[in-house]
Amino acid sequence: MLVDSHCHLDHLKLDDREGGLNAVLADARDRGITQFLSVAVDLATSASLVEITAQYDNVYSSVGVHPLQKINQPVPAVEKLVSLAEAKDVVAIGETGLDNFYSAETHSWQRESFINHLLAAQKTAKPIIIHTRDARDETIDLLRQYPLRAGGVMHCFTETWEMAQAAIELGFYISFSGIVTFNSATDLREVAKKVPLNRILVETDSPWLAPVPHRGKQNEPQYVREVAQCIADLRDISLEQLAEITTQNFHRLFKIPAPTNELK
């Protein structure tokens, strides 16, 4: 039994997919993936994801604004994030964070937004989902300034072992995506070998970042199995062991019960 701890079901291209989202989730279930966390990237999707989660017993969502989503919009207010987080099956705040690789020019907006998400996570006692790139020290510094009771996850992790250690000390989990399977990800695989097993999560970040051997295709939740297999091989444990561990970690972090394995 596996979970996809971070996907974007509302961004999948389903026009040519017979059965639509039902088929996507059924394909994942056939490969042993039983639960899904569909993550918001802006306030509109934070609200619309409620409609998706209402249709399925095993799909959960978050509320938040991605750090690369500044398109003539104001910084999301703490009160708005808290209000959206009250919806059923919302289990996290985010994704949020800092990205100086793609959009350093919006740093001030990103920082203010990140702080508001941290404040919302404090108020709701929900874990936070963090996107971070080329902002290691500042990300950790802000997490220390705004400590979180529920911790959170460094999603789609591509940073150093030192940053992973610092995050783990602050109560965070480290989540690996299909990037860990890429030929160029030698350093990242070394990090994946070191993270304590009780702090590892696996994800697809679908529809992006399809793992080997599916590169070039639209990523789907079913491909989290390839991510898990890669990490299991790195850790010299079975896929079944890695699946059990990461599923337990997912339930612990997001306070999610064991799945029913049934679509509504």
C-alpha positions as CSV (number, residue, x, y, z in Angstrom):
1,M,0.0,0.0,0.0
2,L,1.4,3.3,-1.1
3,V,0.3,7.0,-1.0
4,D,1.0,9.9,-3.3
5,S,1.7,12.6,-0.7
6,H,1.8,15.4,-3.2
7,C,0.0,15.7,-6.6
8,H,-2.1,18.2,-8.4
9,L,-5.1,16.3,-9.6
10,D,-6.8,19.5,-10.9
11,H,-3.9,20.1,-13.3
12,L,-4.0,16.8,-15.1
13,K,-4.9,16.9,-18.8
14,L,-7.8,14.5,-19.0
15,D,-9.4,15.5,-22.4
16,D,-8.2,12.3,-24.1
17,R,-8.5,10.1,-21.0
18,E,-11.5,7.8,-21.1
19,G,-13.0,7.8,-17.6
20,G,-11.2,11.0,-16.7
21,L,-10.0,11.4,-13.1
22,N,-11.8,8.2,-12.0
23,A,-9.6,6.3,-14.5
24,V,-6.4,8.0,-13.2
25,L,-7.2,7.1,-9.6
26,A,-8.3,3.6,-10.6
27,D,-5.0,3.0,-12.4
28,A,-3.2,4.1,-9.3
29,R,-5.2,1.9,-7.1
30,D,-4.5,-1.1,-9.3
31,R,-0.8,-0.5,-8.6
32,G,-1.3,-0.3,-4.9
33,I,-1.6,3.5,-4.4
34,T,-4.6,4.0,-2.1
35,Q,-4.5,7.7,-0.9
36,F,-3.7,11.0,-2.5
37,L,-3.0,14.5,-1.3
38,S,-3.9,17.0,-4.0
39,V,-2.1,20.3,-3.3
40,A,-3.3,23.8,-4.0
41,V,-1.2,26.4,-5.9
42,D,-3.5,29.4,-5.5
43,L,-6.7,30.5,-3.8
44,A,-8.9,29.5,-6.6
45,T,-7.7,25.9,-6.6
46,S,-7.7,25.9,-2.8
47,A,-11.5,26.4,-3.1
48,S,-12.1,24.2,-6.2
49,L,-10.2,21.2,-4.7
50,V,-13.0,20.9,-2.1
51,E,-15.2,19.7,-5.0
52,I,-12.7,17.0,-5.9
53,T,-12.2,15.7,-2.4
54,A,-15.9,15.6,-1.8
55,Q,-16.1,12.9,-4.6
56,Y,-13.6,10.5,-3.1
57,D,-13.0,9.0,0.3
58,N,-9.3,8.7,-0.3
59,V,-8.4,12.1,-1.7
60,Y,-7.3,15.0,0.6
61,S,-6.3,18.6,-0.2
62,S,-4.5,21.6,1.1
63,V,-4.9,25.4,0.9
64,G,-2.2,27.8,-0.2
65,V,-0.5,29.9,-2.9
66,H,2.6,28.7,-4.6
67,P,5.6,31.0,-4.4
68,L,5.7,31.3,-8.2
69,Q,2.0,32.3,-8.5
70,K,2.5,36.1,-8.1
71,I,0.5,37.3,-11.2
72,N,-0.8,40.7,-10.2
73,Q,-2.4,39.3,-7.0
74,P,-2.1,40.4,-3.4
75,V,-0.3,38.5,-0.7
76,P,-2.8,35.9,0.6
77,A,-4.2,37.0,3.9
78,V,-3.8,34.8,7.0
79,E,-7.6,35.0,7.7
80,K,-8.4,33.8,4.1
81,L,-6.1,30.8,4.4
82,V,-7.5,29.9,7.8
83,S,-11.0,30.1,6.5
84,L,-10.3,27.9,3.5
85,A,-8.6,25.4,5.7
86,E,-11.8,24.8,7.7
87,A,-13.2,22.8,4.7
88,K,-13.6,19.1,5.2
89,D,-10.6,17.0,4.1
90,V,-8.2,19.9,4.0
91,V,-5.2,18.5,5.9
92,A,-2.4,21.0,5.3
93,I,-1.4,24.6,4.5
94,G,0.5,25.2,1.2
95,E,2.2,24.7,-0.9
96,T,4.2,27.8,-0.1
97,G,7.8,28.8,0.3
98,L,10.6,30.6,-1.5
99,D,12.0,30.2,-5.0
100,N,14.9,32.3,-6.0
101,F,15.8,30.0,-8.9
102,Y,12.8,30.9,-11.2
103,S,11.6,34.1,-9.7
104,A,14.1,35.9,-7.5
105,E,12.5,39.3,-8.5
106,T,9.3,38.5,-6.6
107,H,11.2,37.7,-3.4
108,S,9.5,40.3,-1.2
109,W,6.1,39.0,-2.2
110,Q,7.2,35.4,-1.7
111,R,8.5,36.1,1.7
112,E,5.4,37.9,2.9
113,S,3.2,35.2,1.5
114,F,5.4,32.5,3.2
115,I,5.1,34.2,6.5
116,N,1.3,34.4,6.2
117,H,1.2,30.7,5.5
118,L,3.3,30.0,8.5
119,L,1.0,32.1,10.6
120,A,-2.0,30.2,9.2
121,A,-0.4,26.9,10.0
122,Q,0.2,28.1,13.5
123,K,-3.5,29.1,13.9
124,T,-4.9,25.9,12.4
125,A,-2.3,23.5,13.9
126,K,-2.1,21.9,10.4
127,P,1.2,20.9,8.8
128,I,2.7,23.1,6.1
129,I,3.9,22.0,2.6
130,I,7.0,23.8,1.6
131,H,8.5,24.5,-1.9
132,T,12.1,25.7,-1.6
133,R,14.7,26.4,-4.2
134,D,17.9,28.4,-3.9
135,A,16.7,29.7,-0.5
136,R,18.1,27.3,2.0
137,D,19.2,29.5,4.8
138,E,16.2,31.9,4.6
139,T,13.7,29.1,4.6
140,I,15.2,27.5,7.7
141,D,15.5,30.8,9.4
142,L,11.8,31.6,8.9
143,L,10.8,28.2,10.1
144,R,12.8,28.9,13.3
145,Q,11.2,32.3,13.7
146,Y,7.7,30.8,13.3
147,P,7.8,27.4,15.0
148,L,5.0,25.0,14.0
149,R,3.3,22.5,16.3
150,A,2.3,20.2,13.5
151,G,5.6,20.5,11.5
152,G,5.4,19.9,7.8
153,V,7.1,18.6,4.7
154,M,9.9,19.8,2.4
155,H,8.2,18.6,-0.8
156,C,10.0,17.6,-4.0
157,F,13.2,17.9,-2.1
158,T,16.3,18.7,-4.2
159,E,18.5,20.5,-1.7
160,T,21.5,19.4,0.5
161,W,21.7,16.9,3.3
162,E,22.6,19.8,5.6
163,M,19.2,21.5,4.8
164,A,17.4,18.2,5.2
165,Q,19.0,17.7,8.7
166,A,18.0,21.2,9.7
167,A,14.4,20.7,8.6
168,I,14.2,17.3,10.3
169,E,15.3,18.9,13.6
170,L,12.4,21.3,13.2
171,G,9.9,18.5,12.9
172,F,9.8,18.2,9.1
173,Y,9.5,15.3,6.8
174,I,11.5,15.1,3.5
175,S,9.5,14.1,0.4
176,F,11.1,12.7,-2.8
177,S,9.6,13.0,-6.2
178,G,10.5,11.5,-9.6
179,I,13.6,13.6,-9.7
180,V,15.3,11.1,-7.5
181,T,15.2,8.6,-10.4
182,F,16.8,11.0,-12.9
183,N,20.3,10.1,-14.2
184,S,21.5,13.6,-13.1
185,A,20.3,13.2,-9.5
186,T,23.4,11.5,-8.0
187,D,23.7,13.9,-5.1
188,L,20.0,13.7,-4.3
189,R,20.1,10.0,-4.1
190,E,22.8,10.3,-1.5
191,V,20.5,12.5,0.5
192,A,17.7,9.9,0.1
193,K,20.0,7.3,1.6
194,K,20.6,9.4,4.8
195,V,17.1,10.7,5.7
196,P,15.8,8.6,8.6
197,L,13.1,6.2,7.4
198,N,10.6,7.7,9.8
199,R,10.9,11.0,8.1
200,I,10.6,10.0,4.4
201,L,7.6,10.6,2.1
202,V,7.2,9.8,-1.6
203,E,5.2,11.9,-4.1
204,T,4.8,12.4,-7.8
205,D,4.1,16.2,-8.0
206,S,2.0,15.1,-11.0
207,P,1.4,16.1,-13.7
208,W,5.0,17.2,-13.7
209,L,8.3,15.4,-13.2
210,A,7.4,11.9,-14.4
211,P,10.0,9.4,-13.1
212,V,12.2,7.1,-15.1
213,P,11.1,5.2,-17.3
214,H,8.1,7.5,-17.9
215,R,10.0,10.7,-18.7
216,G,8.3,12.8,-21.4
217,K,4.9,11.6,-20.4
218,Q,2.3,13.3,-18.2
219,N,3.1,12.3,-14.7
220,E,0.3,10.5,-12.8
221,P,-0.2,9.3,-9.2
222,Q,0.4,5.7,-10.2
223,Y,4.0,6.5,-10.9
224,V,4.7,7.1,-7.3
225,R,5.5,3.4,-7.3
226,E,8.6,4.0,-9.4
227,V,9.8,6.7,-6.9
228,A,9.2,4.3,-4.0
229,Q,11.0,1.5,-5.8
230,C,14.1,3.8,-6.4
231,I,14.3,4.7,-2.7
232,A,13.7,1.2,-1.5
233,D,16.6,0.1,-3.7
234,L,18.8,2.9,-2.4
235,R,18.0,1.8,1.2
236,D,18.3,-1.9,0.5
237,I,14.9,-2.7,1.7
238,S,11.8,-4.1,-0.1
239,L,9.3,-2.0,-1.8
240,E,6.7,-3.4,0.6
241,Q,8.7,-2.1,3.6
242,L,9.2,1.3,2.0
243,A,5.5,1.5,1.2
244,E,4.5,0.6,4.7
245,I,6.9,3.1,6.3
246,T,6.0,6.0,4.0
247,T,2.3,5.4,4.4
248,Q,2.6,5.4,8.2
249,N,4.6,8.6,7.9
250,F,1.9,10.2,5.7
251,H,-0.8,9.2,8.2
252,R,1.2,10.5,11.1
253,L,2.1,13.9,9.6
254,F,-1.3,14.7,8.1
255,K,-3.4,13.0,10.7
256,I,-5.2,10.9,8.1
257,P,-6.9,7.6,8.9
258,A,-6.1,4.4,7.0
259,P,-7.9,4.2,3.6
260,T,-11.1,2.4,2.8
261,N,-9.6,1.6,-0.7
262,E,-13.0,2.4,-2.2
263,L,-14.0,5.3,-4.5
264,K,-17.3,6.9,-3.6
